[in-house]
Amino acid sequence: MNNYQGEVRKRSQNLLIVEGNHEKNVLFWLIFKCFPEININMDEIWIYGTNIYQLYNDIVKQYGIRWAEENDDIDLPFVISKKQYPDKLRYKEDFTNIILVFDYERHDTNFSEQKILDMQKHFTDATDMGKLYINYPMIESYKHLCKFPDRDYGERKIRVSLQPGKEYKLLVDRETELGFQVDFPHKINDLLAAHYNVNNIEDRKKCCNDILNISDTTGMDDIIYSILQDVVDDSNVLTAKYQLTDWVNKQHYVHKKQTYWDYMRCVFCQIILHNICKANRIMSGLYQIPEDMYKECFDRLDLTEILKEQNLASKDNERGFIWVLNTCVFFIAEYNFNLVVDK
């Protein structure tokens, strides 16, 4: 993927191929807000929802059953647009980045080791044909860290019999508080809309952003009151102030004298480094990595080899397991590794 160190470039065309709403509405929205250097606006992304096997079948229809062996130039925007918008075809040359994000889903009735291996081997460059990030067992794995540092993460795995989906999401919510932190902006927005009748989208957006930019508890209740008084009805503004002051007080960022965005940026850096260590553990057996070796270990990671290890470990439906690993956060490190390690 492009590494634009020292280069300013407006990236106006990006394709995000995902499976569900969480990826597009929560995770990537937050990543792009916390890392403005990446210079991707969610409003400028073409988002296409599908699953990995449906996409595989769409490729077969266009390029034939032996596409992975015989074709080195797959044009995913063309495949997608021909299916969805046949009168407005798009091509990979139209996009700066093509990003594919899918869950592992061993329990899927369409699961095929060979098909996902074909996809993983073929889609390795976001600036060309696209880069595939498979999350194990699913996208919520990025939240499956119980603390920082989490030395137990190196051996964290789930049984194949758990049947990832709702059960895995509940497991993550029980074991970590990261979910509430990630969802915090959306919780504020929903509270303002549902309970305090702030119906104007731009008003809600400004309120949320102003609250998330608070970086100190000193005079915080007065600041929140000032933010709310022009958009919340007089009869509710004090209640809203007390509720939101309580919510913000329970977040870590203000007590560290950071804005929400700065705090979550640090959290994402920790998530990325933990997953680099975990990927290294899966590939070579070593979880603990010296700080000065992170970049070298990251450069050696091979997502195809990791997929092969996951396939091997999860073969047995009763005794098999899946290593918990999130790879889509590597997007940030691939863009510019300095964003992850700069203090």
C-alpha positions in Angstrom: 0.0 0.0 0.0 1.1 3.6 -0.6 3.2 5.1 2.1 2.9 8.9 1.7 5.5 10.0 4.2 6.2 13.6 3.4 3.8 13.7 0.5 0.5 15.5 0.5 -2.1 14.0 -1.7 -5.9 14.2 -1.8 -7.3 10.7 -1.9 -10.8 11.3 -3.3 -11.6 7.8 -4.7 -11.5 4.8 -2.4 -13.4 1.5 -2.5 -14.3 -0.3 0.7 -15.7 -3.8 0.2 -17.2 -5.0 3.5 -19.6 -7.5 4.9 -21.5 -5.5 7.5 -22.5 -2.1 8.9 -19.9 -2.2 11.8 -17.0 -1.9 9.4 -18.3 1.1 7.5 -20.3 2.9 10.2 -18.1 2.5 13.3 -14.6 1.2 12.8 -13.4 2.8 9.6 -15.2 6.1 10.4 -13.3 6.2 13.7 -10.0 5.2 12.2 -10.2 8.0 9.6 -11.2 10.6 12.3 -8.4 9.6 14.6 -5.8 9.5 11.8 -6.5 12.6 9.6 -3.1 12.1 8.0 -4.6 9.3 6.0 -6.9 12.0 4.4 -9.8 9.8 3.6 -13.3 11.1 4.2 -16.1 8.6 4.7 -18.3 10.7 2.4 -15.8 10.1 -0.4 -15.8 6.3 -0.1 -17.7 4.0 -2.4 -18.9 1.2 0.0 -20.0 -2.1 -1.4 -21.5 -4.7 0.8 -21.1 -8.4 0.1 -19.5 -11.5 1.5 -16.2 -13.1 0.4 -17.9 -16.1 -1.3 -20.4 -14.0 -3.2 -17.5 -11.8 -4.3 -15.6 -14.9 -5.3 -18.6 -16.1 -7.4 -18.9 -12.7 -9.0 -15.2 -12.9 -10.1 -15.8 -16.3 -11.5 -18.7 -15.1 -13.6 -16.4 -12.4 -15.1 -13.1 -14.2 -15.4 -13.9 -17.9 -15.3 -13.4 -20.7 -12.8 -9.6 -20.7 -13.1 -9.3 -16.9 -12.6 -6.8 -17.3 -9.7 -4.4 -19.4 -11.8 -4.8 -17.7 -15.1 -5.6 -14.0 -14.5 -3.2 -11.6 -12.9 -5.3 -8.5 -13.5 -8.7 -8.7 -11.7 -10.6 -5.4 -11.8 -12.9 -5.5 -8.8 -14.6 -2.1 -9.4 -15.5 -3.3 -12.9 -16.9 -6.6 -11.5 -19.0 -4.8 -8.9 -20.2 -1.9 -11.1 -21.1 -4.3 -13.9 -23.3 -6.2 -11.4 -24.8 -3.2 -9.6 -24.5 -0.3 -12.0 -24.2 -1.7 -15.5 -24.8 1.7 -17.1 -22.0 3.3 -15.0 -19.0 1.1 -15.0 -16.0 1.8 -12.7 -12.4 0.6 -13.0 -9.6 0.1 -10.6 -7.7 3.0 -12.2 -10.5 5.2 -10.7 -9.5 4.4 -7.1 -6.5 5.2 -4.9 -7.2 2.3 -2.6 -9.4 -0.8 -2.8 -9.8 -2.4 0.6 -11.6 -5.7 1.3 -12.6 -6.5 4.9 -14.2 -9.9 5.7 -14.7 -12.2 8.6 -13.1 -15.6 8.7 -16.5 -17.4 9.4 -15.4 -21.0 9.5 -19.0 -21.9 10.3 -20.3 -20.4 7.0 -22.0 -23.1 4.9 -20.1 -21.7 1.9 -16.7 -21.9 3.7 -13.9 -23.0 1.4 -10.2 -23.1 2.4 -9.2 -23.0 -1.2 -11.4 -20.0 -2.2 -10.3 -17.8 0.7 -6.7 -18.8 0.0 -7.1 -17.8 -3.6 -8.5 -14.5 -2.5 -5.8 -13.8 0.1 -3.0 -14.7 -2.3 -4.4 -12.5 -5.1 -5.5 -9.4 -3.3 -2.3 -8.1 -1.7 -2.0 -4.4 -2.8 -4.7 -1.8 -1.9 -3.3 0.6 -4.6 -3.6 -2.0 -7.4 -6.2 -4.9 -7.5 -7.0 -4.4 -3.8 -5.9 -5.7 -0.4 -7.8 -8.4 1.5 -7.9 -8.2 5.3 -9.5 -11.3 7.0 -10.4 -10.8 10.6 -10.4 -13.9 13.0 -13.0 -14.9 13.9 -14.6 -11.6 12.9 -14.3 -7.8 12.8 -15.0 -7.4 16.5 -11.6 -9.0 17.3 -10.0 -5.5 17.3 -11.8 -4.9 20.6 -10.8 -8.2 22.2 -8.0 -6.7 24.3 -8.7 -6.8 28.1 -6.1 -4.2 29.1 -2.9 -2.4 27.8 -0.6 -4.2 27.7 -2.5 -7.4 27.3 0.1 -10.2 27.7 -2.6 -12.9 27.5 -3.6 -11.8 24.0 -0.8 -13.9 22.5 -2.7 -17.1 23.4 -6.2 -15.8 23.0 -8.3 -18.1 20.8 -11.8 -19.3 20.5 -13.3 -22.7 19.9 -14.5 -23.5 16.4 -17.7 -24.8 18.1 -18.4 -21.4 19.5 -20.0 -20.5 16.1 -18.8 -16.9 15.8 -21.5 -14.3 15.4 -23.7 -13.1 18.2 -21.9 -15.4 20.7 -18.5 -14.0 19.9 -19.7 -10.4 20.1 -21.2 -11.1 23.6 -17.9 -12.7 24.7 -15.9 -9.6 23.6 -18.4 -7.3 25.4 -18.0 -9.3 28.6 -14.2 -9.3 28.5 -13.4 -5.8 27.4 -14.6 -2.2 27.8 -13.2 -1.1 24.4 -16.7 -1.5 22.8 -18.1 1.4 24.9 -15.2 3.6 24.1 -15.5 2.9 20.4 -19.2 3.5 20.4 -19.1 6.6 22.6 -19.5 9.2 19.8 -22.6 7.3 18.5 -24.0 7.0 22.0 -23.8 10.8 22.4 -25.4 11.3 19.0 -28.2 8.8 19.8 -28.8 10.4 23.2 -29.2 13.9 21.8 -31.5 12.6 19.1 -33.7 10.2 21.0 -33.9 11.8 24.5 -33.3 15.5 23.9 -34.9 16.0 20.5 -31.9 17.5 18.8 -33.2 16.7 15.3 -30.9 18.8 13.2 -28.0 16.5 12.1 -25.5 19.3 11.9 -26.4 20.5 15.4 -25.9 17.0 16.7 -22.6 16.7 14.9 -21.3 19.9 16.3 -22.4 19.1 19.8 -20.8 15.6 19.7 -17.5 17.0 18.3 -17.3 19.8 20.9 -17.9 17.3 23.7 -15.4 14.9 22.3 -12.8 17.7 22.1 -13.0 18.4 25.8 -9.6 17.5 27.3 -9.9 18.5 31.0 -12.3 18.0 33.8 -11.8 21.5 35.1 -15.0 23.5 34.5 -16.3 20.6 32.3 -19.9 20.9 33.4 -20.0 24.6 32.4 -18.4 23.8 29.1 -20.9 21.1 28.3 -23.8 23.4 29.4 -22.5 26.0 27.0 -22.3 23.5 24.2 -25.9 22.3 24.8 -27.8 25.5 25.6 -28.4 26.6 22.0 -29.6 23.2 20.8 -31.4 21.5 23.7 -34.7 22.8 25.0 -34.5 24.9 28.1 -36.6 22.5 30.1 -34.1 19.7 29.3 -30.7 21.4 29.1 -29.7 20.9 32.8 -30.7 17.2 32.7 -28.7 16.8 29.5 -25.7 18.6 31.0 -25.7 16.4 34.1 -26.0 13.2 32.1 -23.3 14.0 29.6 -21.0 15.3 32.3 -21.4 12.0 34.0 -20.7 10.1 30.8 -17.6 12.0 29.9 -16.3 11.7 33.5 -16.5 7.9 33.1 -14.3 8.0 30.0 -10.5 7.8 30.3 -9.6 10.6 27.9 -10.4 13.7 30.0 -8.5 12.3 33.0 -5.5 11.9 30.8 -5.9 15.5 29.6 -6.6 14.3 26.0 -9.4 14.8 23.6 -11.4 11.7 22.7 -9.8 11.6 19.3 -6.2 11.7 20.7 -7.0 9.1 23.3 -8.6 6.7 20.7 -5.6 7.3 18.4 -3.4 6.0 21.1 -5.8 3.1 21.7 -5.6 2.1 18.0 -1.8 2.2 18.1 -1.9 -0.2 21.0 -4.4 -2.4 19.1 -2.2 -2.5 16.0 1.0 -3.3 18.0 -0.8 -6.1 19.9 -2.0 -7.6 16.6 1.5 -7.4 15.1 2.8 -9.3 18.1 -0.1 -11.8 17.7 0.5 -12.3 14.0 4.1 -12.9 14.8 3.1 -15.4 17.4 1.0 -17.3 14.9 3.7 -17.3 12.3 6.8 -17.9 14.4 5.7 -18.7 17.9 7.0 -15.4 19.5 4.6 -12.9 21.0 6.8 -10.6 22.9 8.7 -8.3 20.5 11.2 -5.5 21.4 9.9 -2.1 20.5 12.7 -1.5 18.0 11.7 -4.7 16.2 8.0 -3.8 15.5 8.6 -2.5 12.0 10.8 -5.4 11.0 8.3 -7.9 12.3 5.4 -6.1 10.6 7.3 -6.1 7.3 7.8 -9.9 7.5 4.1 -10.7 8.2 2.5 -12.8 5.5 -1.3 -12.9 5.6 -1.5 -16.0 3.4 0.7 -17.9 5.8 -1.4 -16.7 8.7 -4.5 -17.9 6.9 -3.0 -21.3 6.3 -2.2 -21.6 10.0 -5.7 -20.6 10.9 -7.2 -23.2 8.5 -5.0 -25.9 10.1 -5.8 -25.0 13.6 -9.6 -24.8 13.0 -10.0 -28.0 10.9 -11.5 -30.1 13.7 -15.1 -28.9 14.4 -15.0 -30.2 18.0 -11.4 -29.6 19.2 -10.3 -27.0 16.7 -9.7 -23.3 17.5 -9.3 -19.9 15.8 -6.5 -17.6 16.9 -8.1 -14.2 17.7 -6.5 -11.7 15.3 -7.5 -8.5 13.7 -5.7 -7.7 10.4 -7.8 -4.7 9.0 -6.2 -2.3 11.5 -2.9 -3.0 9.7 -4.3 -0.6 7.1 -2.9 2.2 9.2 0.5 0.7 9.6 0.8 0.0 5.9 -0.2 3.6 5.1 2.6 5.0 7.3 4.2 2.9 10.1 5.3 6.1 11.8 1.7 6.9 12.7 1.7 3.8 14.9 5.0 4.3 16.7 5.4 8.1 16.9 4.8 9.3 20.5 
